[in-house]
Amino acid sequence: MSKLIIPKNYHPILSVYETQTAIGVIKRLFEENLAQTLNLKRVSAPLFVEPESGLNDDLNGIERPVEFDIKETGSSVQIVHSLAKWKRMALHNYAFPAGEGLYTDMNAIRRDEDMDNLHSIYVDQWDWEKVIEKSSRNEDLLRKTVAAIVGAICDTAEKIKKMYPVLKINLQRNIKFITTQQLEDMYPQMTSKERENAYVKEHKTVFIVQIGDILKSGSKHDGRAPDYDDWTLNGDIMFWDDVLDCAMEISSMGIRVDEKSLDSQLTKANCNHRRSFKFHKMLLEGKLPLTMGGGIGQSRLCMLLLQKAHIGEVQVSVWDEKTINECISAGIKIL
C-alpha cells in the first residue's frame, strides 16, 4: 500500500494542461543549464543490461531487478536500476578527455520501491558522469560541483516563475554542507529521515556528505552500493519542500571509487564476488578513468518547481486503488 500525505488545503496551481507544457519547459531549460555548467555531451543510454556485466546498479543490494529473456539470443537481461556504472564504462569506451562528461535520460523500473508522494516504481532522471584528474579527486571539487548544480536548478526555477507568475517557489542558493556523522551527533535520538527533515527545514538547501559507511552508532545513514560512489566523497542534494513540509532529495551524486576505495568498500559490503565482473576487474586494474557523477530526478525537480503534492501529478505510473481514490478526493490529479 502506498503511503500518502494530503497537504491541508492543497490545490494544484497549474491545470493538467498547463502542467504538461511546464514539464517540457523545465526539462529543456535544466538540461541545457546542466550541460553547459558541467561541460557535458548528451549520449544515448541502455534501458537494460546483461547481469554478468556487473553494470546494473544494485542499490541497497536487496532490490529485485526486472528481468526477461531474449528470444533471438537465448540470454536474459535486466532493466536498469540506474546507470551509475554504465556511464563510467561509456566514458572509457568513447575516450572522453578529463574535464568533459556525458549526460543522458535514464528511465528505470524499481519494482520494490516503497511508493509515496515522492517515490514511484518508475524512475526518470538525468544521469551524468564526468572524467576528472587524480589531483582534483577531493571534497573541494565535490562542493564546487554541488554549487554548480544547485545554481542550475535555481536558474531554471527563476525562468519558470517568469513564465508562470502564479508559482511562488523560492529556492535558497546558499548551500549548507553537513556530514552524516555530524547529523547523527546533532540528533542522536532521531532516525536518518527525521535528521534530514530537521536540518533541511532550518537551512532550506543542504548537501548531506558521506553516505554509505557505518556511523558511530553502528548503523548507516542510508544505503549506497559499494562499487560506484566513494563513501567519503559523495552525498545528496536536498531542498525543503513547502508543499509537503519535508526535505526532498533531488540528486544523489559523488566522486566515484578508485581502485583503493573500491577494494575497501567491496570488502565492507561483503560483495567480493563482484571482483570477477568485467567492470570491477577493469576498475581494480586501473583501466577505467577517474570520474564523478550522479543522477538528478526529473519528476522530483518538476514536483518541486511546480509546487505539486504527488509525483503522480508529473509522471505516469501505477498506484494502488486507495491512493488513487484519496488523491481524487483531495483534488490531486494523478496522471
C-alpha angles and dihedrals in degrees: 000000000000119000110234133195116196109199113220113261092358117176123170108248094209126043120243089258093050090044092057091053092045092051090056092049094048093050093048095045096045094044090054092046093048095048093049096043096050099029095244133162122212116244137175118257138196127260091202138022137193111266094225091058090073089221099119117097110245092199105194093351096250102075117107115229120220105253133187139169126244117229097212099045101032088223131116128236136191129227106239124257088199139331098243095127099028091061093056092050089049092054087054095046093046093045097233112185124231112281094032131089148166138246133192144172107266119200118184143166118225102185095183096051115131102238123223139128091306103031132070133167086240112075124194122177145144105256114200136177132180135192113239136186120252090240092060096048094114145098093272091065090044092054094046091051092049089052091050093052093046088049091052090050093049092047089052090049092053092050095048090049090056089054093045109028090181089073112094101188111146114184124194113235095193109090127211113210118206134162124233089244092053089052092051091048091051096046107024095161096051131086119245093261092047090052091051092050093048095050099039092048089059099041102029098207116048140166111206108206133207108025124175107040128095116273125218089267090062094249134097125246087221138333124268128177111251097228108064116030122050099233091220094053106040140081152146129275109221134184129191111249111209093192095060094025092230144098114275121205109218100172141019110198147142152148107294129242120275123203094280099047093043091053091050097044095047088056094045091050094046089239101126090131087075091068088085094059116104095240094050095045091052091048095047088050092052094246097127126074122255107254148169127208150135149180127266116201112239097194091041091053092048090049091052098046095041093044095237125168099212135035088227088071091068104031138037115242140131124280136178118261095249092056092048093050094047091049091051090051091049095048093250105144108215113199 
